Amino acid sequence: MFDKVQRLIALFGRESWSRFLKVYLFGAIVSLVETASIAAVFPIISWIGPYSNSAPSWFARYSSNEALTVLGALYLAGLALRTWAIFVTAKLNMSEGYAFGTRLFKTIIEQPYEWHFKNHSANIRAVILNDAQDIISFVMIPLGRLISQITLVFAVLLVLFFYFPLPTIFVSATVILIYALILLVLKKPIKKDAERQIHAHTSRHRLSTEAFASIREVRLSHLENKFVQEFAASSNELAMSSTNRYVYVELPKLVLEALIFIIFAFTMLGRSANFQLFEIASLPALALFAIASLKLFPMGHLVFVNLANLRSGWPLVTKLENFFKGLQHQEASLECPPLKKCISLKNISYSYPGSAHTVLKDLNFDVFVGQKIAITGPSGVGKSTLIDLIAGLLQPSKGTIKIDGMQLCRGHGRDWQKQLKYCPQNPCLFDMSIKENVTLGSNHSHKDLDDVLRLTCLTDLVAKQTEQANHTAGEMGRNLSGGQIKRISIARAMLHPASVYILDEPTSNLDSELASSIMDSVFCHATTFDFFDSDT
C-alpha cells in the first residue's frame, strides 16, 4: 500500500498530493461527526418517554421534544457537513484532474520534435483527454471516498459494538467476509477489463483521428466501411468491458440482499422454535440499528465499489508511469547570438530513431548572411530532414551545424528558432480568420499587416471573408484554395523580419507573377534557403 501511495505522489507531485490529502482528512473528520450523531441516538432515546427514569440528573431538566430536537440537529449537521465535504472533494478532484491534463499537455507539446516521431498523436490525445481525467475518476476519487467511508463504517461499528457486541461482530464479520471473497474472485477480471477499456479508448482515438484527418482519401478510396467496422469493434469491446465492470460492483449488493433474506428467514424460524441467537427488543436499540443501517449498508457497499474502482483504475497509473518514462529530459535553454556571418554544415549525417537507413550522409556547405541558396532533389532524398536540422528541430547523428562558429546544440533550439521564419510545403491553418492565421497572436502594427496582406494579394480575400457569416479558414484551411493557403503561409513569414527564411516549395500553387514578386522583392535582403522538388 505504501508503495502505491509513493507512486501516486511521484505521478501527481507532492503539492498536488498534499491538497488531496487535506480533503481526504476533512472527509474522515466529517465521518466522525456523523458517527457522533448516530452514537447519541441510543442514550437520548433511552432517557426520554417511558425510559426517562434511567436518565442522568443533568438530562432530566430537558423535555423529550428538546432532546429529540438536539438529536435531529446533530443528525442534520452531519448531513450538512457531508454535503459540504462532497462539494469540496468534487471541486478539488475536478480542478486537479484538469490541471493534471494541462500539465501533461504542456509537457508533451514541449517535447523535442524527434520524440513526436515515435508517438502516435491519437495515443497522445487519449492520454491527455481520457487517461488524465480517468485516473481522477477511477483512482483519486475512489481513494478519497474509501478513506471517508471506511472511517464512517468502522466508527459506526464501534458504536454498535459498544452497545451490542455479539450481533455487531456476527453481522460485520459475515459482510466483510462476503465482500472480501467476491473482491478476491473478481480481482483478475476487473484488471483485465480495465486494460481492455484503455485499449479500446486508444483505438477509438486513433481511428477517429486518422479517418477525419484524411477524409478526402477515405471518401475517394471507399474506406468508410473499413473505418466504421474497426470503430464498431473497439466500441463493442468498450461496451462489454464497461458492462462487466458495472456488474462487478453491483454483484456484492445482490449477494448481501440474498444473505439478509436468508438470515431473516432463519430468524423467523428460530423465533417460532423459541430459539434466538441474540435479542434486540427495546425501542432505543431498534432506533440505533435503524439509523446505523441507513449509513452502514450504503457505505459498506460503496467501500467495495470504490475498492473495485481502484482496482480497475490502477492500470491507468501503470500506463501513465510508463508514458512519463518515455518522455525526454528537457535540455536547459541556451542563448544563441544573432546571426552575423555564416551558417556552416560540416559532415552532416542523419538517421531517424530505430531506422538503419541514413537519410543524409556527409553533407557539407556554408551559407553567408544575405545569401540565397536553392536546394533541389527528388522526393525522399532528405530535403525535409535538412530543414528540420537547420531549424534546430533535429540534432545530427553525425557532424555539426555552426552559427558564426558556435556549434548549434539541442539547448540552443528555442532561441535559434526566434531568428527563423519557415514557410512549409503544406502549411497548417487554424479554424480562425485569415488575419488571425497570419498574425497567430503576435504583436504587429496595422500598417505592417496591411502591407503584408497587399504584397501577398490577400487584401481582397480578407475583405470578402469578413462579409461572410462564417469567416474562418475552416479546419486545416478547408474553406480556402491551395494557393490562398500558400499565400497566408508566406504572409506569416513576411509579417516580422527574420535573419533566416526557410521556404519549402514557396512558389507551389502560386502564379508566376506573384511568385516572382515575392521572391525578388520581399526576401531580397535575408538569408534564404529555398527547397524545391526536382520532379516538379
Secondary structure as UniProt FT lines:
FT   HELIX           2..12
FT   HELIX           14..39
FT   HELIX           41..46
FT   HELIX           49..54
FT   HELIX           57..60
FT   HELIX           64..109
FT   HELIX           113..117
FT   HELIX           121..125
FT   HELIX           126..131
FT   HELIX           132..135
FT   HELIX           136..140
FT   HELIX           141..163
FT   HELIX           165..213
FT   HELIX           215..220
FT   TURN            221..222
FT   HELIX           224..272
FT   TURN            273..274
FT   HELIX           283..325
FT   STRAND          342..351
FT   TURN            353..354
FT   STRAND          358..368
FT   TURN            369..370
FT   STRAND          372..377
FT   TURN            379..380
FT   HELIX           383..390
FT   TURN            391..392
FT   STRAND          398..403
FT   TURN            404..405
FT   STRAND          406..407
FT   HELIX           410..412
FT   HELIX           413..417
FT   TURN            418..419
FT   STRAND          420..423
FT   HELIX           434..439
FT   TURN            440..441
FT   HELIX           446..455
FT   TURN            456..457
FT   HELIX           459..467
FT   HELIX           475..477
FT   TURN            478..479
FT   HELIX           482..495
FT   STRAND          500..504
FT   TURN            506..509
FT   HELIX           512..517
FT   HELIX           518..522
FT   TURN            524..525
FT   STRAND          527..533
FT   TURN            534..535
//
